Amino acid sequence: MRFPGPLLPGTLVRRYKRFLADVRLRGGRVVTAHCPNSGSLLGCRAPGSLVLLSRRPDPRRKLEYTWEMVRVGRSWVGINTLYPNRLVEEAIARGLIPELQRYGRVRREVRGRPGSRLDLCLEPGEERCYVEVKNVTLGRDGVAAFPDAVTERRTKHLKALIRLGQRGHRTALIFVVQRGDSRAVRPADEIDPEYGRWLRRAFASGVEILAYQARVTPREIRLIRRLPVRL
């Protein structure tokens, strides 16, 4: 996935109200950017951090700037949660996720049961495969961790995958790690132990747990390799 134009560098002033971030651009002007991430962004929101913004002037948009990534240590971390589904779709089409290669069509935002939606459904094939995709930005001691905040909704997605598996469908959860400094992925039990418990239950019930690392640069983001998942 390539960005359509150059990203604008700036310095993070603050992130607030979940979806807003004030950024000081080169030259000193402070702009308010959309933050496309509802998580806590733990470890990725320190004031003074170098960030990159995209700009899309459009009278229909409230904010013309969008916060895309932040520099943490020596790595860019992609914070935009709209990209992981697209990255997975592109990787499947290019044959970069061998576990999911025998399907010819991808449907988005499919209903698992009333009140729940899953990101992707792969078909046709020997069986349908329901896929939930999660964006991972938190890193600790070289290992990516998920989630970065307590979340009921994400646990509901695990329960939906378990139910679909019990009905005979293939199911998978894919962690997309949008940072290059991680060598593995694990549940962040210290933040949300309930999610960790349900993740292990899902794995024990047959849900496939996959993790892929993205190469994040100011020009493009793409999946490059599979990471081990430490349960």
C-alpha positions in Angstrom: 0.0 0.0 0.0 1.7 3.2 -1.2 0.7 6.6 0.0 -0.6 8.8 -2.9 1.6 11.7 -1.9 4.4 12.7 0.4 3.6 12.7 4.1 4.2 15.9 6.2 6.6 15.7 9.2 5.6 17.3 12.5 6.0 17.1 16.2 3.2 15.7 18.4 1.9 18.2 20.9 -0.9 16.1 22.3 -3.4 13.4 21.5 -6.8 13.8 23.1 -10.5 12.8 22.8 -9.3 9.6 21.2 -9.6 10.9 17.7 -7.8 14.2 17.8 -4.1 15.1 17.8 -2.4 18.5 17.8 0.8 18.5 15.7 3.3 21.3 15.2 4.4 21.4 11.6 7.8 22.6 10.4 7.6 26.4 10.5 5.8 26.3 13.9 2.1 26.2 12.9 0.0 23.8 15.0 -2.7 21.9 13.2 -5.3 19.5 14.5 -5.2 16.1 12.8 -7.6 13.2 12.8 -6.3 10.2 14.9 -7.6 7.1 13.1 -7.1 4.8 16.2 -9.5 4.4 19.1 -7.0 2.5 21.3 -4.9 4.1 24.0 -1.8 4.3 21.7 0.3 3.4 24.8 4.0 4.0 24.0 3.1 5.9 20.8 1.7 9.2 22.1 4.6 10.9 23.9 4.5 14.7 23.3 7.5 15.7 21.3 7.5 12.5 19.1 8.2 12.9 15.4 5.0 12.1 13.5 3.9 12.0 9.8 0.6 13.3 8.6 -1.3 12.9 5.3 -3.2 15.9 4.0 -6.4 15.8 2.0 -8.1 19.1 1.5 -11.8 18.3 1.1 -14.7 20.6 2.1 -16.7 17.5 3.2 -14.0 16.7 5.8 -13.9 18.3 9.2 -10.1 17.9 9.4 -7.8 17.9 6.4 -4.9 16.3 8.2 -4.6 12.6 9.3 -2.0 11.2 11.7 -0.4 8.2 9.9 2.6 7.2 11.9 4.9 8.0 14.8 8.7 7.5 15.3 9.4 5.2 18.3 13.1 4.6 18.8 14.5 3.8 15.4 11.2 2.5 13.9 8.1 4.0 12.3 4.9 2.8 13.9 1.7 2.9 11.8 -1.2 4.0 13.9 -4.0 4.1 11.2 -6.4 1.2 12.0 -8.0 1.6 8.6 -5.0 0.0 6.8 -4.6 -3.6 8.3 -7.6 -5.0 6.5 -6.3 -3.6 3.2 -2.8 -4.8 3.9 -4.1 -8.4 4.5 -6.3 -8.3 1.4 -3.3 -7.1 -0.7 -1.0 -9.7 0.8 -3.6 -12.5 0.1 -3.8 -11.4 -3.5 -0.1 -11.4 -3.9 0.3 -14.8 -2.3 2.2 -13.5 0.7 0.0 -15.2 3.3 0.3 -18.9 2.3 -2.1 -20.0 5.0 -5.0 -18.2 3.1 -4.2 -18.9 -0.5 -7.0 -21.3 -1.7 -9.7 -18.7 -1.8 -10.9 -16.7 -4.8 -13.0 -14.0 -3.3 -12.8 -11.7 -0.3 -15.9 -10.2 1.3 -15.6 -7.4 3.8 -17.5 -6.6 7.0 -19.4 -9.9 7.3 -22.0 -10.6 10.0 -20.9 -13.4 12.4 -24.2 -13.3 14.2 -26.7 -10.5 15.1 -24.8 -7.8 16.8 -21.3 -8.8 15.6 -19.3 -8.2 12.5 -16.0 -9.7 11.4 -13.5 -8.1 9.0 -13.3 -10.6 6.2 -14.8 -13.7 4.8 -12.8 -15.7 2.2 -14.7 -17.8 -0.3 -15.2 -19.9 -2.3 -13.0 -22.8 -1.3 -13.4 -26.1 0.5 -14.9 -24.1 3.3 -15.5 -20.5 4.1 -12.9 -18.8 6.3 -13.9 -16.0 8.6 -11.0 -13.6 9.4 -10.7 -10.9 12.1 -7.8 -8.5 11.7 -6.2 -6.5 14.6 -3.7 -3.6 14.4 -0.8 -3.9 16.8 1.1 -0.8 17.8 2.3 -1.6 21.3 5.8 -2.9 21.7 7.6 -4.0 24.9 11.2 -5.3 25.0 11.2 -6.2 21.3 7.8 -8.1 21.4 4.5 -6.6 20.1 1.6 -6.9 22.5 -2.2 -6.6 22.0 -4.4 -4.9 23.1 -3.1 -1.6 24.4 -6.3 -1.0 26.5 -9.1 -3.0 28.1 -11.6 -3.8 25.4 -14.9 -5.7 25.5 -15.5 -5.4 21.7 -12.4 -7.3 20.8 -13.2 -10.1 23.2 -16.6 -10.3 21.5 -14.8 -10.9 18.2 -13.0 -13.9 19.7 -16.2 -15.3 20.9 -17.8 -14.9 17.5 -14.8 -16.8 15.9 -15.2 -19.6 18.4 -18.9 -19.9 17.6 -18.3 -20.0 13.9 -15.7 -22.7 14.3 -18.1 -24.7 16.3 -20.5 -24.5 13.4 -17.9 -26.0 11.1 -16.3 -22.9 9.5 -12.6 -22.2 9.3 -11.7 -19.1 11.4 -8.6 -17.1 11.8 -7.3 -14.0 13.7 -4.5 -12.0 12.1 -2.4 -9.6 14.1 -0.9 -6.9 11.8 2.2 -5.5 13.5 2.8 -2.0 12.1 6.2 -1.6 13.6 9.6 -3.1 12.6 11.2 -3.6 15.9 9.2 -6.7 17.1 10.3 -10.3 16.8 7.1 -11.9 18.1 3.5 -11.1 19.3 1.9 -11.9 22.6 -1.4 -11.0 24.4 -1.0 -8.0 26.7 -2.2 -9.9 29.8 -0.9 -7.1 32.1 -3.4 -4.7 30.4 -6.4 -6.9 29.6 -6.1 -10.4 31.1 -9.7 -11.3 30.0 -8.6 -10.8 26.3 -5.6 -13.0 26.9 -7.8 -15.8 28.4 -10.2 -15.7 25.5 -7.4 -15.6 22.9 -6.0 -18.8 24.4 -9.5 -20.3 24.5 -10.0 -19.4 20.8 -6.7 -21.1 19.9 -7.6 -24.2 21.8 -10.9 -24.3 20.0 -9.3 -24.3 16.6 -9.1 -20.6 15.7 -5.9 -20.0 13.7 -3.8 -17.3 15.3 -1.5 -15.6 12.8 0.8 -12.6 13.0 2.4 -10.6 10.2 4.8 -7.8 10.4 4.5 -4.7 8.3 7.3 -2.7 6.8 6.3 0.9 7.6 8.0 3.7 5.7 7.0 7.3 4.8 6.3 6.0 1.2 4.5 2.7 1.8 3.3 0.1 4.2 3.3 -3.6 3.3 3.4 -7.0 5.0 6.8 -8.6 4.8 7.0 -11.7 7.1 5.2 -13.9 9.6 5.9 -13.5 13.3 5.6 -16.1 16.0 2.7 -15.8 18.4 3.5 -16.4 22.1 0.5 -17.7 23.9 
